[in-house]
Amino acid sequence: MTLEPGYGETPLDGDEWDALLPDVAMRLGSVPLKSEVFDLEQAIYAEVAVAHVTAVLDNRLTLDELLTDYFVRDLHKELYGDLWQWAGRYRNRELSIGIAPERIAEEVRASLETIAYRWSHTDDWAAKTVAVATHAELTRIHPFTDGNGRSTRLLADLVYLATQGPSSVETFDWAIDKAEYIGLLRQYDRDRDPQPLTDFLPTIEML
């Protein structure tokens, strides 16, 4: 997923500035740009992604561990904890998207348990569908103040890797049409069917 045009010249708004860790705010100066923070986030993301992908491929990180409330929060904290005060914490206020904050913890646990159970006890979902369902369901819940998209896409990659056989290893290609992608996430929000989004998302073979 890429930056919107003009994003690089846009300064952080007041709420975003207040949410930065104090030492980060001081380091960035009085008028930090969104693009500056984005670059920092991307650098952290690259390190975290490599570490977790390696752990999954080495069988040091299993599907049972990935599909837990603890891992969802921990992954978010790893991605954002060096920059933002809200990292790894479920939001406590209403947003225009997502469910009510008081329901988040329970829904995350229940949703992940349901996905894990379905993978273990039925054969109607392929590995790709399990990963997409994980991403779509957490996007529907929208558990964090920010950073939901990036963290849940990485989780989808990890779940997909953990559910594939050793003969072929693929990951998602997230260089996609953003409008159609968002439309399919909204469709999932209405009907809870991950298949249209599964069919839409391309994959690439890992080298």
C-alpha positions as CSV (number, residue, x, y, z in Angstrom):
1,M,0.0,0.0,0.0
2,T,1.4,3.4,-1.0
3,L,1.1,7.0,0.2
4,E,-1.6,9.2,-1.1
5,P,-0.5,12.1,-3.4
6,G,0.5,15.1,-1.3
7,Y,0.9,13.0,1.9
8,G,4.6,13.8,2.1
9,E,4.0,17.5,2.6
10,T,1.2,17.1,5.2
11,P,2.2,17.8,8.8
12,L,0.9,15.7,11.7
13,D,-2.3,17.1,13.1
14,G,-2.6,17.9,16.8
15,D,-4.0,14.5,17.9
16,E,-1.2,12.7,16.0
17,W,1.4,15.0,17.5
18,D,0.1,14.3,21.0
19,A,0.2,10.6,20.4
20,L,3.9,10.5,19.6
21,L,6.2,9.3,22.3
22,P,7.9,12.5,23.8
23,D,11.4,11.6,22.7
24,V,10.2,10.9,19.2
25,A,8.3,14.2,19.0
26,M,11.5,16.0,20.2
27,R,13.6,14.3,17.7
28,L,11.3,15.1,14.8
29,G,11.1,18.8,15.6
30,S,8.3,21.3,15.9
31,V,6.5,20.5,12.6
32,P,7.0,16.9,11.6
33,L,5.6,15.7,8.3
34,K,3.5,12.6,8.0
35,S,6.0,11.2,5.5
36,E,8.8,11.4,8.1
37,V,6.8,9.3,10.5
38,F,5.8,7.0,7.6
39,D,9.5,6.4,6.8
40,L,10.3,5.5,10.4
41,E,7.3,3.1,10.5
42,Q,8.4,1.5,7.3
43,A,11.9,0.9,8.5
44,I,10.6,-0.7,11.7
45,Y,8.1,-2.8,9.7
46,A,10.8,-4.2,7.5
47,E,12.8,-5.5,10.5
48,V,9.7,-6.9,12.3
49,A,8.4,-8.6,9.2
50,V,11.7,-10.3,8.4
51,A,12.1,-11.5,12.0
52,H,8.6,-13.0,12.1
53,V,8.6,-14.5,8.7
54,T,11.8,-16.2,9.5
55,A,10.4,-17.5,12.8
56,V,7.3,-19.0,11.0
57,L,9.4,-20.6,8.3
58,D,11.7,-22.1,11.0
59,N,8.7,-23.4,12.9
60,R,9.5,-21.2,15.9
61,L,6.2,-19.4,15.5
62,T,3.1,-21.5,14.9
63,L,-0.4,-20.9,13.8
64,D,-1.7,-21.5,17.3
65,E,0.4,-18.7,18.5
66,L,-0.4,-16.3,15.7
67,L,-4.2,-16.7,16.1
68,T,-4.3,-15.2,19.6
69,D,-5.3,-11.9,21.2
70,Y,-1.8,-11.7,22.8
71,F,0.0,-12.0,19.5
72,V,-2.2,-9.4,17.8
73,R,-1.4,-6.9,20.5
74,D,2.3,-7.8,20.7
75,L,2.7,-7.5,16.9
76,H,1.1,-4.1,16.9
77,K,3.4,-3.0,19.7
78,E,6.5,-4.3,17.9
79,L,5.5,-2.3,14.8
80,Y,4.6,1.0,16.6
81,G,5.9,0.9,20.1
82,D,9.1,2.9,19.3
83,L,7.0,5.8,18.0
84,W,3.4,5.9,19.3
85,Q,1.8,5.9,22.8
86,W,-1.2,3.8,21.5
87,A,1.0,0.9,20.3
88,G,-0.3,-2.5,21.3
89,R,-3.3,-1.1,23.2
90,Y,-6.9,-1.6,22.1
91,R,-8.6,1.7,21.5
92,N,-10.9,3.1,24.2
93,R,-12.9,5.5,22.1
94,E,-15.5,5.2,19.3
95,L,-14.3,5.7,15.7
96,S,-16.2,6.0,12.4
97,I,-15.2,2.4,11.6
98,G,-14.9,-0.7,13.8
99,I,-16.9,-2.0,16.7
100,A,-17.5,-0.4,20.1
101,P,-14.3,-0.3,22.2
102,E,-15.8,-2.3,25.1
103,R,-16.4,-5.3,22.7
104,I,-12.9,-5.3,21.1
105,A,-11.0,-7.7,23.4
106,E,-13.9,-10.3,23.4
107,E,-14.5,-10.1,19.7
108,V,-10.8,-10.4,18.8
109,R,-10.5,-13.6,21.0
110,A,-13.7,-15.1,19.7
111,S,-13.0,-14.4,16.0
112,L,-9.5,-15.8,16.1
113,E,-10.7,-18.9,18.0
114,T,-13.4,-19.5,15.4
115,I,-10.9,-19.2,12.6
116,A,-8.4,-21.5,14.3
117,Y,-11.2,-24.1,14.9
118,R,-12.5,-23.9,11.4
119,W,-9.0,-24.5,10.0
120,S,-8.4,-27.5,12.4
121,H,-11.8,-29.1,12.1
122,T,-13.1,-28.5,8.5
123,D,-11.6,-28.6,5.1
124,D,-13.7,-25.9,3.3
125,W,-11.1,-23.2,3.7
126,A,-7.8,-23.2,1.9
127,A,-4.7,-21.7,3.5
128,K,-5.1,-18.4,1.6
129,T,-8.7,-18.1,2.8
130,V,-7.7,-18.6,6.4
131,A,-5.2,-15.8,6.1
132,V,-7.6,-13.4,4.3
133,A,-10.4,-14.2,6.9
134,T,-7.9,-13.3,9.7
135,H,-7.1,-10.0,8.0
136,A,-10.7,-9.1,7.1
137,E,-12.1,-10.0,10.5
138,L,-9.5,-7.9,12.4
139,T,-10.1,-5.0,9.9
140,R,-13.8,-5.2,10.7
141,I,-13.2,-5.0,14.4
142,H,-10.5,-2.3,14.0
143,P,-9.0,-2.9,17.4
144,F,-6.4,-0.1,17.5
145,T,-6.4,3.6,17.2
146,D,-4.2,3.5,14.1
147,G,-2.0,1.0,12.3
148,N,-4.7,-1.6,11.9
149,G,-4.1,-2.1,8.1
150,R,-0.4,-2.6,8.2
151,S,-0.4,-4.9,11.3
152,T,-3.3,-7.1,10.0
153,R,-1.7,-7.4,6.5
154,L,1.5,-8.6,8.1
155,L,-0.5,-11.0,10.3
156,A,-2.2,-12.3,7.1
157,D,1.2,-13.0,5.6
158,L,2.3,-14.8,8.6
159,V,-0.9,-16.9,8.9
160,Y,-0.6,-17.8,5.2
161,L,3.0,-18.9,5.6
162,A,2.0,-21.0,8.7
163,T,-0.8,-22.8,6.9
164,Q,1.1,-23.8,3.7
165,G,2.9,-27.0,3.0
166,P,6.7,-27.1,2.6
167,S,6.6,-27.7,-1.1
168,S,5.5,-24.2,-2.1
169,V,5.7,-21.0,-0.1
170,E,3.7,-18.0,-1.2
171,T,3.0,-14.6,0.3
172,F,0.5,-11.9,-0.6
173,D,1.2,-9.2,-3.1
174,W,-0.3,-6.0,-1.5
175,A,0.5,-3.8,-4.6
176,I,-3.2,-3.8,-5.4
177,D,-6.0,-1.5,-6.5
178,K,-6.8,0.3,-3.2
179,A,-10.4,1.3,-4.0
180,E,-11.4,-2.3,-4.9
181,Y,-9.6,-3.7,-1.9
182,I,-11.4,-1.3,0.5
183,G,-14.7,-2.1,-1.3
184,L,-14.2,-5.9,-0.7
185,L,-13.3,-5.3,3.0
186,R,-16.6,-3.4,3.3
187,Q,-18.4,-6.2,1.6
188,Y,-16.9,-8.6,4.1
189,D,-18.1,-6.4,6.9
190,R,-21.6,-6.9,5.6
191,D,-21.7,-10.6,4.8
192,R,-18.7,-12.1,6.6
193,D,-17.7,-14.1,3.5
194,P,-13.9,-13.9,2.9
195,Q,-14.0,-15.6,-0.5
196,P,-14.4,-12.5,-2.8
197,L,-11.4,-10.8,-1.1
198,T,-9.5,-14.1,-1.3
199,D,-10.1,-14.3,-5.0
200,F,-9.1,-10.7,-5.5
201,L,-5.8,-10.7,-3.6
202,P,-2.8,-11.9,-5.7
203,T,0.1,-13.9,-4.3
204,I,3.7,-14.3,-5.2
205,E,6.1,-17.1,-4.6
206,M,8.8,-16.5,-2.1
207,L,12.4,-17.0,-3.3
